[in-house]
Each structure stands twice: as structure tokens, then as C-alpha cells.
Amino acid sequence: MSTLYFSAAAFILVMIALGLLRVLRGPGTADRLMAAQLIGSGGVAVLLLLSAAAGLPAIADVALMLAVLAVFASVAFVNWGAGRDA
């Protein structure tokens, strides 16, 4: 079963790499934000898969903390964008 977890983690890492291209070349800031959210969600997914595959619950704690930080980053971006439009 751990082989399946590692394979899924590798696939998600490839998708994160493609999302990084969108962050670098995105046509607008909203596209870049969505790609950054993809990277954050993908990172959480990879960490959770590695935690399950390796049997290390501490990695799951790191993944959950990363998810909380991603929410704060989204809120900060929205507040920054709202300040620029006004």
C-alpha cells in the first residue's frame, strides 16, 4: 500500500511543478493566487501521503499547519487586492 502512496505523492509533485509554471507566467494576479493555492494544497496532500506511507504522524501535523498558513495567505492576498482597488 505504501507504493501506491508514494506513486500518488510523485504524481501530485508533478502537478505542483506545473502549477509553479503558472505562478511564474500567470497572466494576472488572480491566476497566480489560484496556482499558489494549488501548490499549497498539493503540498499538504503530499505530506499527508508521505505520513501515511512512512507511518510518521508528525508529518501530518506539519501538513495541517501548512494548510492553516495557506488560509492566512489567501486572506492576506484578498485584503491586499481590496486595498488596491479602492
C-alpha positions as CSV (number, residue, x, y, z in Angstrom):
1,M,0.0,0.0,0.0
2,S,2.9,2.4,0.6
3,T,3.9,2.0,-3.0
4,L,0.6,3.4,-4.0
5,Y,1.0,6.3,-1.6
6,F,4.5,7.1,-2.9
7,S,3.2,6.9,-6.5
8,A,0.3,9.3,-5.7
9,A,2.7,11.7,-4.0
10,A,5.0,11.7,-7.1
11,F,2.1,12.4,-9.3
12,I,1.0,15.3,-7.1
13,L,4.5,16.7,-7.1
14,V,4.5,16.8,-10.9
15,M,1.2,18.7,-10.8
16,I,2.7,21.1,-8.3
17,A,5.6,21.7,-10.8
18,L,3.1,22.5,-13.5
19,G,1.3,24.9,-11.1
20,L,4.7,26.6,-10.4
21,L,4.9,27.4,-14.1
22,R,1.5,29.2,-13.8
23,V,2.7,31.2,-10.9
24,L,5.7,32.4,-12.8
25,R,3.9,33.1,-16.1
26,G,0.4,33.8,-15.0
27,P,-1.4,36.5,-16.9
28,G,-2.9,38.0,-13.8
29,T,-2.6,38.1,-10.0
30,A,-5.8,36.0,-9.5
31,D,-4.3,33.3,-11.7
32,R,-1.1,33.4,-9.7
33,L,-3.1,33.2,-6.4
34,M,-5.0,30.1,-7.6
35,A,-1.8,28.4,-8.7
36,A,-0.2,29.2,-5.3
37,Q,-3.3,27.7,-3.6
38,L,-2.8,24.6,-5.8
39,I,0.8,24.4,-4.6
40,G,-0.2,24.7,-1.0
41,S,-3.0,22.1,-1.3
42,G,-0.7,19.8,-3.2
43,G,2.0,20.2,-0.6
44,V,-0.5,19.3,2.1
45,A,-1.6,16.3,0.1
46,V,2.0,15.1,-0.5
47,L,2.8,15.5,3.2
48,L,-0.3,13.5,4.3
49,L,0.5,10.7,1.8
50,L,4.1,10.5,3.0
51,S,2.9,10.5,6.6
52,A,0.6,7.6,5.9
53,A,3.2,5.7,3.8
54,A,6.0,6.1,6.3
55,G,3.9,5.8,9.4
56,L,5.1,9.1,10.9
57,P,2.3,11.1,12.4
58,A,4.5,14.2,12.9
59,I,4.5,14.8,9.2
60,A,0.7,15.0,9.3
61,D,1.0,17.8,11.9
62,V,3.3,19.7,9.6
63,A,0.8,19.3,6.8
64,L,-2.1,20.6,8.9
65,M,0.0,23.6,9.9
66,L,0.8,24.3,6.2
67,A,-3.0,24.2,5.5
68,V,-3.6,26.8,8.2
69,L,-0.9,29.0,6.8
70,A,-2.4,28.7,3.3
71,V,-5.7,30.1,4.5
72,F,-4.0,33.1,6.1
73,A,-2.1,33.7,2.9
74,S,-5.3,33.7,0.9
75,V,-6.9,36.2,3.3
76,A,-3.9,38.4,3.2
77,F,-4.0,38.4,-0.7
78,V,-7.7,39.3,-0.7
79,N,-7.2,42.2,1.7
80,W,-4.2,43.4,-0.3
81,G,-6.2,43.3,-3.5
82,A,-9.2,45.1,-1.9
83,G,-6.9,47.9,-0.8
84,R,-5.5,48.4,-4.3
85,D,-9.0,48.6,-5.9
86,A,-10.3,51.2,-3.5
